[in-house]
Amino acid sequence: MTATATSTPLGAELEAPLLAVEAALNQLGDALARRDAAGIEQHAAELHQHLACAVQTFSAAARTGGVPAALRNRLVRAGGLLAAQREALARGNASLDRALDVLIPSEPTGLYGAGGKAERRTVGGGSYQA
């Protein structure tokens, strides 16, 4: 018979915050897939709280006696999933920024306008034409 990570008091103490992190990651992933902005905001805040609790609990456990290997591996997997979600969100933001740049052009560059004429900024009241 092999002992599981939760069969020790330390393992049981670490299991709860890790389960909360895993659940929050799954909920955040679902909200990202649905493109649910309110859900993303809510689950990201919850994940932040659960991660802070888990880091504190795991750090204390590491100082006092070590973390069972199975729980350490689950925490590493959760960190990998978090990194993947962060990367997906960054790619989505970059894509949105590019789309907005196309739809809402930046200030004129002073080169040529849409009609082919040079765009000039006037200083002090306008220009005169002959």
C-alpha positions in Angstrom: 0.0 0.0 0.0 1.4 3.4 -1.0 0.8 6.6 0.9 -0.8 9.4 -1.0 0.0 13.1 -0.6 -3.2 13.7 1.4 -2.6 10.9 3.9 -0.3 13.1 6.0 -1.5 16.1 7.9 0.8 18.3 5.8 -0.5 16.9 2.5 -4.1 17.5 3.6 -3.2 21.1 4.6 -1.7 21.7 1.2 -4.4 20.0 -0.8 -7.2 22.6 -0.1 -5.3 25.6 -1.5 -4.0 23.7 -4.5 -7.6 22.5 -5.3 -8.8 26.1 -5.1 -6.0 27.2 -7.5 -6.8 24.4 -10.0 -10.5 25.2 -9.9 -9.9 28.9 -10.4 -7.6 28.2 -13.3 -10.2 26.0 -14.9 -12.9 28.6 -14.4 -10.7 31.3 -15.8 -9.9 29.1 -18.8 -13.6 28.5 -19.5 -14.2 32.3 -19.2 -11.4 33.0 -21.7 -12.8 30.4 -24.1 -16.2 32.1 -23.9 -14.7 35.5 -24.2 -16.7 36.5 -21.1 -15.1 39.7 -19.9 -17.0 39.9 -16.6 -16.2 36.2 -15.9 -12.5 36.7 -16.8 -12.3 39.6 -14.4 -14.0 37.7 -11.6 -12.1 34.5 -12.0 -8.8 36.3 -12.4 -9.3 38.1 -9.1 -10.3 34.8 -7.4 -7.2 33.1 -8.9 -5.0 35.9 -7.6 -6.4 35.3 -4.0 -6.1 31.5 -4.2 -2.5 31.8 -5.6 -1.4 34.1 -2.8 -2.9 31.6 -0.2 -1.3 28.6 -1.9 2.1 30.3 -2.2 2.0 31.2 1.5 1.0 27.7 2.5 3.5 25.9 0.3 6.3 28.2 1.3 5.6 27.5 5.0 5.4 23.8 4.3 8.7 23.9 2.4 10.4 25.6 5.4 9.1 23.2 8.0 9.3 19.8 6.4 9.0 19.7 2.7 6.2 19.4 0.2 5.1 15.9 -1.0 6.3 15.3 -4.6 2.8 14.7 -6.0 1.5 18.0 -4.7 4.7 19.8 -5.9 4.1 18.3 -9.4 0.5 19.5 -9.4 1.6 23.0 -8.4 4.1 23.0 -11.2 1.4 21.9 -13.7 -0.9 24.7 -12.4 2.0 27.2 -12.9 2.4 25.9 -16.5 -1.4 26.3 -17.1 -1.3 29.8 -15.7 1.6 30.7 -18.0 -0.3 29.3 -21.0 -3.4 31.3 -20.2 -1.3 34.5 -19.7 0.3 33.9 -23.1 -3.1 33.4 -24.7 -4.3 36.6 -23.2 -1.3 38.5 -24.3 -1.7 37.3 -27.9 -5.4 38.3 -27.8 -4.4 41.8 -26.5 -1.8 42.2 -29.3 -4.4 41.1 -31.9 -6.9 43.6 -30.5 -4.3 46.4 -30.5 -3.5 45.7 -34.2 -7.2 45.7 -35.1 -7.7 49.0 -33.3 -4.7 50.5 -35.1 -6.3 49.7 -38.4 -9.7 51.0 -37.4 -8.5 54.1 -35.6 -5.4 55.5 -37.3 -2.9 57.4 -35.4 -2.0 61.1 -35.9 -1.0 62.2 -39.4 2.7 61.6 -40.0 3.2 64.7 -42.1 3.9 62.7 -45.3 1.0 62.2 -47.6 -2.8 62.3 -46.9 -5.5 60.0 -48.3 -5.9 62.3 -51.3 -2.2 62.2 -52.2 -1.5 65.8 -51.0 1.1 66.5 -48.4 -0.5 67.0 -45.0 0.9 70.0 -43.2 0.2 71.3 -39.8 -0.3 75.0 -39.7 1.3 77.2 -37.1 -0.4 80.4 -36.1 -3.7 80.6 -38.0 -3.8 78.8 -41.3 -2.3 79.1 -44.7 -2.8 81.4 -47.7 -3.4 80.2 -51.2 -2.7 82.2 -54.3 
